[in-house]
């Protein structure tokens, strides 16, 4: 086995896993805190990627898309929660699924009308368009390393926010024991708005970061949504730590599987999920379970 090639695939798996974490952390909190099955979460990833494409095309500065993705995600998430999802918390899950599926269709139609249905490439920023020597025989993309570092930084901020702040404690309590929100006198509407806004912003940030790593294309969010649901199941609903470790695990398993076991790579991740569901249905890192 080529050790340099293995090292490259491990780094790719970690970088992919950290992108999955950005998306799935919002997904797991939204479901854990609000009980909403948000199928449109993948569309937020797609919007972030298209935002990066538009900004890079107009200005040539991809990095401008990152703060815009975060700010736009916060605004969009807050608007969606206050304008739509707030009315569906006590409705059947089928109603929530229909609502979010309708949002997927609306977002896709809007994307098609404004930007068409072509595949687009987003160039890597010139300042990071080089390889970093890791060993004497191996160099790795500077942009991929930058994505890895940014994702780790965001993960650290999330951990500090959830574990070290008062509002984070409230969010954690709502995710682990939703019935405690009313008993503790917490402002449920404020918690829901914050969680949905932050979750949407993280998904759009992940899309903007991922845009130079792959083509930007219609319906790109759906494939990421499916794998992120696997992350949520494996990590445990409502657990940020679970989403982090499960995303790294899934990222490594998926990347190494495609590199070294391409014949069964498509099955490995889902076999892992099936095993977790059979052995520990609440997830490997489920909080308080």
BAZA-543270 format. One record per atom (N, C-alpha, C): x, y, z; residue in one letter. Coordinates in steps of 0.2 Angstrom, whole numbers, padded with zeros to 4 digits, always signed. Atoms other than C-alpha are relative to their C-alpha. Layout:
% BAZA-543270
XYZA...
END
This chain:
% BAZA-543270
+0004-0006+0000X+0000+0000+0000X+0004+0006+0000X-0003-0006+0001X+0006+0017-0005X-0001+0005+0007X+0002-0003-0006X+0008+0026+0012X-0001+0008-0001X+0002-0007+0002X+0008+0044+0004X-0007+0000-0002X+0007+0000+0003X-0008+0039-0005X-0005-0001+0006X+0005+0001-0006X-0016+0033+0012X+0000+0006+0004X+0000-0007-0004X-0011+0049+0021X-0004+0005-0004X+0004-0005+0004X-0019+0059+0007X-0007-0001+0001X+0007+0002+0000X-0035+0049+0008X-0002+0001+0007X+0002-0002-0007X-0035+0051+0027X-0001+0007+0001X+0001-0008-0001X-0033+0070+0026X-0007+0002-0004X+0006-0001+0003X-0047+0070+0013X-0006-0002+0004X+0006+0002-0004X-0058+0060+0024X-0001+0004+0006X+0001-0004-0006X-0055+0071+0039X-0003+0007-0003X+0002-0007+0003X-0058+0087+0028X-0008-0001-0002X+0007+0001+0002X-0074+0079+0021X-0005-0001+0006X+0004+0001-0006X-0080+0073+0038X-0001+0007+0004X+0001-0006-0003X-0078+0091+0045X-0005+0004-0004X+0005-0003+0004X-0088+0098+0031X-0007-0003+0002X+0007+0003-0002X-0102+0085+0035X-0002+0002+0007X+0002-0003-0006X-0101+0091+0053X-0003+0006+0000X+0003-0007+0000X-0105+0109+0049X-0007-0001-0002X+0007+0000+0002X-0120+0103+0040X-0004-0004+0005X+0004+0004-0005X-0126+0089+0052X-0001+0003+0007X+0001-0003-0007X-0123+0099+0068X-0006+0004+0000X+0006-0004+0000X-0137+0111+0063X-0006-0005-0001X+0006+0005+0001X-0148+0096+0057X-0002-0003+0006X+0002+0003-0006X-0146+0087+0073X-0003+0004+0006X+0003-0005-0005X-0150+0102+0084X-0007+0002-0002X+0007-0002+0002X-0165+0107+0074X-0005-0006+0001X+0004+0006-0001X-0172+0089+0075X+0000-0001+0008X+0000+0002-0007X-0166+0087+0093X-0004+0005+0005X+0003-0005-0004X-0173+0104+0100X-0007+0001-0002X+0007-0001+0002X-0188+0106+0089X-0004-0006-0003X+0003+0006+0002X-0192+0089+0083X-0002+0001-0007X+0002-0001+0007X-0193+0095+0065X+0005-0004-0005X-0004+0003+0005X-0187+0084+0051X+0000+0005-0006X-0001-0005+0004X-0180+0097+0040X+0004-0002-0007X-0003+0002+0007X-0177+0090+0022X+0003+0005-0004X-0003-0006+0003X-0173+0107+0016X+0006+0002+0002X-0007-0002-0003X-0157+0108+0026X+0005-0001-0006X-0005+0001+0005X-0147+0101+0011X-0001+0006-0005X+0000-0006+0005X-0154+0116+0000X+0004+0006+0003X-0004-0006-0002X-0145+0128+0012X+0007-0001-0002X-0007+0002+0002X-0129+0119+0008X+0001+0002-0007X+0000-0001+0007X-0133+0121-0011X+0000+0008-0001X+0000-0008+0000X-0137+0140-0008X+0006+0003+0001X-0006-0002-0001X-0121+0142+0000X+0005-0001-0005X-0005+0002+0006X-0111+0134-0014X-0002+0005-0006X+0002-0005+0005X-0121+0145-0027X+0002+0007+0002X-0002-0006-0002X-0117+0160-0017X+0007+0001-0001X-0007+0000+0001X-0099+0156-0017X+0002+0001-0008X-0001-0001+0007X-0100+0154-0036X-0001+0007-0003X+0002-0006+0002X-0109+0170-0039X+0005+0006+0002X-0005-0005-0002X-0097+0180-0028X+0007-0001-0003X-0007+0001+0003X-0081+0172-0035X-0001+0002-0007X+0001-0002+0007X-0088+0176-0053X+0000+0007+0000X+0001-0007+0000X-0092+0194-0049X+0006+0004+0002X-0006-0004-0003X-0077+0199-0038X+0007-0004+0000X-0006+0004+0000X-0064+0185-0040X+0002-0002+0007X-0002+0000-0007X-0064+0185-0021X-0004-0005+0004X+0005+0005-0003X-0071+0168-0014X-0001+0002+0007X+0000+0000-0007X-0067+0173+0004X-0006+0005+0002X+0006-0004-0002X-0081+0187+0003X-0006-0004+0001X+0006+0004+0000X-0093+0173+0001X-0001-0003+0007X+0000+0003-0006X-0089+0166+0018X-0004+0004+0006X+0005-0004-0004X-0096+0180+0029X-0007+0001-0002X+0007-0001+0003X-0110+0183+0017X-0004-0007+0001X+0004+0007-0001X-0115+0164+0019X-0002+0000+0007X+0002+0000-0007X-0115+0166+0038X-0005+0005+0001X+0006-0005-0001X-0125+0182+0038X-0006-0002-0003X+0006+0002+0003X-0136+0176+0025X-0004-0006+0003X+0003+0006-0003X-0139+0160+0033X-0004+0001+0007X+0003-0002-0006X-0143+0168+0050X-0007+0003-0002X+0006-0003+0002X-0156+0179+0041X-0005-0004-0002X+0005+0004+0003X-0164+0166+0031X-0002-0005+0005X+0002+0005-0005X-0164+0153+0045X-0005+0004+0005X+0005-0003-0005X-0173+0166+0057X-0006+0002-0004X+0006-0001+0004X-0185+0171+0043X-0004-0006-0001X+0004+0006+0001X-0190+0153+0040X-0003-0003+0006X+0002+0003-0006X-0191+0148+0058X-0006+0005+0002X+0005-0005-0002X-0202+0164+0062X-0006+0000-0004X+0005-0001+0005X-0212+0164+0046X-0004-0007-0001X+0003+0006+0002X-0215+0145+0043X+0000-0005+0006X-0001+0006-0004X-0208+0132+0055X-0003+0001+0007X+0003-0001-0007X-0215+0140+0071X-0007-0003+0000X+0007+0002+0000X-0232+0135+0065X-0001-0007-0001X+0001+0007+0002X-0228+0117+0062X+0003-0004+0006X-0004+0004-0005X-0219+0112+0079X-0005-0006+0003X+0004+0005-0003X-0235+0103+0085X-0004-0003-0005X+0004+0003+0006X-0241+0097+0068X+0004-0007+0000X-0003+0006+0002X-0238+0079+0062X+0006+0000-0004X-0006+0000+0003X-0221+0074+0056X-0001+0000-0008X+0001+0000+0007X-0229+0071+0039X-0001+0007-0003X+0001-0007+0002X-0234+0089+0038X+0006+0004+0000X-0007-0003+0000X-0216+0095+0042X+0004-0003-0006X-0003+0003+0006X-0210+0083+0028X-0002+0003-0006X+0003-0003+0006X-0222+0090+0016X+0002+0008-0001X-0002-0007+0000X-0217+0108+0021X+0007+0001-0003X-0008+0000+0002X-0198+0105+0019X+0001-0002-0007X+0000+0003+0007X-0201+0095+0003X-0002+0006-0005X+0002-0005+0004X-0210+0110-0004X+0005+0006+0000X-0006-0005+0000X-0196+0122+0001X+0006-0003-0005X-0005+0002+0004X-0184+0111-0008X-0002+0001-0008X+0002-0002+0007X-0194+0113-0024X+0000+0007-0002X+0000-0007+0001X-0196+0131-0022X+0007+0003-0001X-0007-0003+0001X-0177+0134-0019X+0003-0003-0007X-0003+0002+0006X-0173+0123-0034X-0003+0004-0006X+0003-0004+0005X-0185+0132-0045X+0003+0007+0000X-0003-0007-0001X-0178+0149-0039X+0007+0000-0003X-0007+0001+0002X-0160+0143-0042X+0000-0001-0008X+0000+0001+0007X-0165+0137-0060X-0002+0006-0004X+0003-0006+0003X-0174+0153-0064X+0006+0006+0000X-0005-0005-0001X-0159+0164-0058X+0007-0002-0003X-0006+0002+0001X-0144+0154-0062X+0001-0006-0005X+0000+0006+0004X-0149+0140-0074X+0002-0007+0003X-0001+0007-0003X-0146+0122-0073X+0007-0003-0002X-0006+0002+0002X-0128+0121-0079X+0005-0002+0006X-0005+0001-0005X-0113+0114-0069X+0005+0005+0000X-0005-0005+0000X-0101+0127-0063X+0006-0002+0004X-0006+0001-0003X-0083+0127-0057X+0002+0006+0004X-0002-0005-0004X-0077+0138-0043X+0007+0000+0001X-0008+0000+0000X-0058+0142-0044X+0002+0000+0008X-0003-0001-0007X-0048+0140-0028X+0004+0006+0000X-0003-0007+0000X-0042+0157-0022X+0008-0001-0001X-0007+0000+0002X-0025+0161-0029X+0005+0000+0005X-0005+0000-0006X-0017+0164-0012X+0001-0007+0003X+0000+0007-0003X-0021+0145-0008X+0001-0005-0005X-0001+0004+0006X-0018+0138-0025X+0007-0003-0001X-0006+0003+0000X-0003+0128-0021X+0000-0006+0005X+0000+0006-0005X+0002+0112-0011X+0006+0001+0005X-0004-0001-0006X+0010+0111+0006X+0004-0006+0001X-0004+0006-0001X+0024+0099+0008X-0001-0003+0007X+0002+0003-0006X+0019+0087+0022X+0006-0005+0002X-0006+0004-0001X+0033+0074+0021X+0005+0001-0007X-0005+0000+0006X+0048+0072+0009X-0003-0002-0007X+0003+0003+0006X+0037+0063-0003X-0007+0002-0001X+0007-0001+0000X+0020+0070+0000X-0002+0007+0001X+0002-0007+0000X+0012+0087-0003X-0008+0000+0000X+0007+0000-0001X-0006+0092+0001X-0003+0007-0002X+0003-0006+0002X-0018+0105-0006X+0000+0005+0006X+0000-0005-0005X-0016+0121+0004X-0008+0002+0001X+0007-0002-0001X-0035+0125+0001X-0003-0005+0004X+0003+0006-0004X-0040+0108+0008X+0002+0001+0007X-0003-0001-0007X-0029+0111+0023X-0004+0006+0003X+0003-0006-0003X-0037+0129+0025X-0007-0002+0002X+0007+0002-0001X-0055+0121+0024X+0000-0004+0007X-0001+0004-0006X-0049+0108+0038X+0000+0005+0006X-0001-0004-0006X-0043+0122+0049X-0006+0004+0002X+0006-0004-0001X-0058+0133+0047X-0006-0004+0003X+0005+0004-0003X-0070+0119+0051X+0002-0002+0007X-0002+0002-0007X-0060+0114+0066X-0001+0006+0005X+0001-0006-0004X-0061+0132+0072X-0007+0001+0001X+0008-0001-0001X-0080+0133+0069X-0002-0005+0005X+0001+0006-0005X-0081+0116+0079X+0001+0003+0007X-0003-0002-0006X-0071+0124+0093X-0005+0005+0003X+0005-0005-0002X-0083+0139+0093X-0006-0003+0002X+0006+0003-0002X-0098+0128+0094X+0000-0003+0006X-0001+0003-0007X-0091+0118+0108X+0000+0005+0006X+0000-0005-0005X-0087+0133+0118X-0007+0004+0001X+0007-0003-0001X-0104+0141+0114X-0005-0005+0003X+0005+0005-0003X-0114+0125+0119X+0002-0001+0007X-0002+0003-0007X-0103+0120+0134X+0001+0006+0005X-0002-0005-0004X-0098+0137+0141X-0004+0006+0001X+0004-0006-0001X-0112+0149+0139X-0007-0001+0002X+0007+0002-0003X-0129+0151+0147X-0005-0002-0005X+0004+0002+0005X-0138+0151+0131X+0001-0007-0003X-0002+0006+0003X-0128+0136+0125X-0003-0006+0005X+0003+0005-0004X-0134+0127+0141X-0007-0001-0001X+0008+0000+0002X-0152+0131+0137X-0001-0004-0006X+0000+0004+0006X-0149+0124+0120X+0001-0007+0001X-0002+0007-0002X-0141+0108+0127X-0006-0003+0004X+0006+0003-0004X-0155+0106+0139X-0006-0002-0004X+0006+0001+0005X-0168+0108+0125X+0001-0006-0004X-0002+0006+0005X-0159+0095+0114X+0000-0006+0004X+0000+0007-0004X-0157+0082+0128X-0006-0001+0003X+0007+0001-0004X-0173+0085+0138X-0005+0005-0002X+0004-0006+0003X-0185+0095+0127X-0006+0002+0005X+0005-0001-0005X-0198+0093+0141X+0002+0005+0006X-0002-0004-0006X-0187+0103+0153X+0000+0008-0002X+0000-0007+0002X-0189+0119+0143X-0005+0004+0003X+0005-0003-0003X-0205+0124+0150X+0001+0000+0008X-0001+0000-0008X-0201+0118+0168X+0005+0004+0002X-0006-0004-0002X-0185+0128+0168X-0002+0008-0001X+0001-0007+0002X-0194+0144+0162X+0004+0003-0006X-0004-0002+0006X-0183+0145+0146X-0005+0003-0005X+0004-0003+0005X-0189+0156+0132X+0001-0005-0006X+0000+0005+0006X-0193+0142+0119X+0001+0003-0007X+0000-0004+0006X-0196+0154+0105X+0007+0002-0002X-0007-0003+0001X-0179+0162+0107X+0005-0006-0002X-0005+0006+0001X-0170+0145+0108X-0001-0003-0007X+0001+0002+0007X-0179+0139+0092X+0003+0004-0005X-0002-0005+0005X-0175+0155+0082X+0008-0001+0000X-0007+0000+0001X-0157+0154+0087X+0003-0007-0003X-0002+0007+0002X-0155+0135+0084X-0001+0000-0008X+0001+0000+0007X-0163+0137+0067X+0004+0004-0004X-0004-0005+0003X-0153+0152+0062X+0007-0002-0001X-0007+0002+0000X-0136+0145+0067X+0000-0006-0004X+0000+0006+0004X-0140+0128+0059X+0000+0002-0008X+0000-0003+0007X-0144+0137+0042X+0006+0003-0002X-0006-0004+0002X-0129+0148+0043X+0006-0005-0001X-0005+0005+0001X-0118+0132+0046X+0000-0003-0006X+0001+0004+0006X-0125+0123+0031X+0002+0004-0006X-0002-0004+0005X-0122+0138+0020X+0007+0001+0000X-0007-0001+0000X-0105+0141+0026X+0004-0007-0003X-0003+0007+0003X-0101+0122+0022X+0000+0000-0007X+0001+0000+0007X-0108+0125+0005X+0005+0005-0004X-0005-0005+0002X-0097+0140+0002X+0007-0003+0000X-0007+0003-0001X-0081+0131+0008X+0001-0006-0005X-0001+0005+0005X-0085+0116-0003X+0000+0001-0007X+0001-0002+0007X-0088+0125-0019X+0006-0001-0004X-0006+0001+0004X-0070+0125-0025X+0002-0008+0000X-0003+0007-0001X-0068+0106-0020X-0004-0004-0005X+0004+0004+0004X-0082+0100-0032X-0004+0005-0005X+0005-0004+0005X-0094+0106-0046X-0006+0003+0004X+0006-0002-0003X-0108+0117-0041X-0006-0001-0005X+0005+0002+0004X-0124+0110-0048X-0007-0001+0003X+0007+0000-0003X-0143+0108-0046X+0000-0007+0004X+0002+0005-0005X-0149+0097-0032X+0006-0003+0004X-0006+0003-0003X-0132+0095-0025X-0001-0001+0008X+0001+0001-0007X-0138+0097-0007X-0003-0007+0002X+0003+0006-0002X-0148+0081-0008X+0004-0006+0002X-0005+0005-0002X-0133+0069-0008X+0003+0001+0007X-0003-0001-0007X-0126+0078+0007X-0005-0001+0005X+0005+0001-0005X-0142+0078+0016X-0001-0007+0002X+0000+0007-0002X-0143+0059+0015X+0005-0002+0004X-0006+0003-0004X-0126+0056+0022X+0000+0004+0007X+0000-0003-0006X-0129+0069+0035X-0005-0003+0005X+0004+0004-0004X-0144+0060+0041X+0003-0006+0003X-0003+0006-0003X-0133+0045+0043X+0005+0002+0006X-0004-0003-0006X-0121+0056+0054X-0004+0001+0006X+0005-0001-0006X-0136+0061+0065X-0002-0007+0003X+0002+0006-0003X-0141+0043+0067X+0006-0003+0004X-0006+0003-0003X-0124+0037+0071X+0002+0004+0006X-0002-0004-0005X-0120+0051+0082X-0005+0001+0006X+0005-0001-0006X-0136+0053+0092X-0003+0006-0001X+0004-0006+0001X-0150+0065+0089X+0001+0005+0006X-0001-0005-0005X-0146+0082+0098X+0007+0001+0003X-0007+0000-0003X-0128+0078+0102X+0005+0004-0005X-0005-0003+0004X-0115+0091+0095X+0006-0004+0000X-0006+0004+0000X-0101+0080+0101X-0001-0006-0004X+0001+0006+0004X-0109+0065+0093X+0000+0001-0007X-0001-0002+0008X-0111+0074+0076X+0007+0001-0002X-0007-0001+0002X-0093+0079+0077X+0004-0007-0001X-0003+0007+0001X-0086+0061+0080X-0003-0004-0005X+0004+0004+0005X-0099+0053+0069X+0002+0002-0007X-0002-0003+0006X-0095+0065+0055X+0007-0002-0002X-0007+0002+0001X-0076+0061+0056X+0000-0007-0002X+0000+0008+0002X-0080+0042+0056X-0003-0001-0007X+0003+0001+0007X-0092+0043+0041X+0005+0003-0005X-0004-0003+0005X-0080+0055+0032X+0006-0005-0002X-0006+0004+0001X-0065+0043+0034X-0003-0007-0003X+0003+0006+0002X-0076+0027+0031X-0002+0001-0008X+0002-0001+0007X-0083+0034+0015X+0006+0002-0005X-0006-0001+0004X-0067+0041+0008X+0005-0005-0001X-0005+0006+0000X-0056+0026+0012X-0004-0005-0004X+0004+0005+0004X-0070+0015+0005X+0000+0001-0007X+0000-0002+0007X-0071+0024-0011X+0007-0001-0003X-0007+0000+0003X-0052+0024-0013X+0003-0008+0000X-0003+0006+0000X-0048+0006-0008X-0005-0006-0001X+0005+0005+0001X-0065-0004-0009X-0006+0003-0004X+0005-0004+0004X-0074+0005-0023X-0006-0005-0002X+0006+0005+0002X-0085-0011-0027X-0005+0000+0005X+0005+0000-0006X-0094-0010-0010X+0000+0007+0003X-0001-0007-0003X-0090+0009-0006X-0007+0003+0002X+0006-0002-0001X-0108+0013-0008X-0004-0003+0006X+0004+0003-0005X-0114+0001+0005X+0003+0000+0007X-0003+0000-0007X-0101+0003+0019X-0003+0005+0005X+0003-0005-0004X-0108+0019+0026X-0007-0002+0003X+0007+0002-0002X-0126+0012+0026X+0000-0006+0004X-0001+0006-0005X-0120-0005+0034X+0002+0003+0007X-0002-0002-0007X-0112+0005+0048X-0006+0003+0003X+0006-0003-0003X-0128+0015+0051X-0005-0006+0002X+0004+0005-0002X-0138-0001+0051X+0002-0004+0006X-0002+0003-0006X-0127-0009+0063X-0001+0004+0006X+0001-0004-0006X-0128+0006+0075X-0008+0000+0002X+0007+0000-0001X-0147+0006+0073X-0002-0007+0004X+0001+0007-0003X-0147-0013+0078X+0003+0000+0007X-0004+0001-0006X-0134-0012+0092X-0002+0006+0005X+0001-0006-0004X-0137+0006+0099X-0005+0005-0003X+0005-0004+0004X-0153+0014+0092X+0000+0007+0001X+0000-0007-0002X-0151+0030+0101X+0007+0004-0002X-0007-0003+0003X-0133+0033+0093X+0005-0001+0004X-0006+0002-0004X-0116+0030+0098X+0002+0005+0005X-0002-0006-0005X-0114+0047+0107X-0006+0004+0002X+0006-0003-0002X-0132+0050+0112X+0001+0003+0007X+0000-0003-0006X-0133+0063+0126X-0005-0003+0005X+0004+0001-0005X-0140+0057+0142X-0004-0007-0001X+0004+0006+0002X-0145+0040+0135X+0004-0006+0002X
END
